[in-house]
Amino acid sequence: MPLIRVLIGALVLIGLLVLPAGSGPGDRLLPSARAITAEHPDIWAGASWARGEHVLVVGRPRGLVAELAAPADRGSRTVARVWGRPVDAVILVPATTEQAAALAAPARVTGLAALAGVDRVIVEPSGFARLSAAGRRVVITHELTHVATDAAATGHLPAWLVEGFADYVGYLDSGLTAGAVAAELAADLRAGAPPRALPDRADFAAGSPRRAQAYEEAWLACRYIAERFGERRLVALYRAAMRTGRDGGEGIDGVLRATLGISTAELTRSWLAYLPTVILR
Ligand SMILES: [Zn+2]
């Protein structure tokens, strides 16, 4: 296991934030961390920082900041293994939901544990606090996948592919079973109410009654593709979808046919048949 260098310190607010000096593996993140924290200096007064190989964590409380650098680095390496290149990001840990909302605006933080920007991950502290250690690793890896795949700039991709791929990477090394992860969807299947289609963008929105199921369905769609066609084809599908235009419907059907040789309808049928085999056993 590679040596994880995690350095911990305290930020001092004197005009600009004083971030770590010296030579650390995460030093290339210092300029963006300075720029990002300067956007909301009031939020980061007295904050702590912890530096990993691929992440720089800023925020409070100090214990949480220190704890996050190592699992976030592991997440970055998982992203690199799947996506083909490492991802570097500043991880922001504000003290309150209101601060997280200010950092994320215009994106909404309602119901989320964390969210990704172009070069950063923003933790929503109350949602994050409800997660187990394993759940936190999954969420951070999910968000780092969004950073690596430039999700903030690829809004034309189908939501099931964006969220499903991020969860596919997020859950890879989690050791969690599909039945445990997809508990809400399993309950729907047991109640004789399976989904009829891949989840669309509205299903993932804050306040959607099927938001939990939407994430579970999207994750299992990507897991199904990886199991049937191989992880490299799943990545090829994602990359091809990024290259297509902004036409989500027609676009993804063509990309599926070109990269996997199946239509959206065929994928949907196969995925629906796959769901009970992995979450009800
Ligand atoms: Zn996501």
Boltz pocket constraint, residues with backbone or C-beta under 6 A from the ligand:
constraints:
  - pocket:
      binder: B
      contacts: [[A, 142], [A, 146], [A, 162], [A, 163], [A, 166]]
      max_distance: 6.0
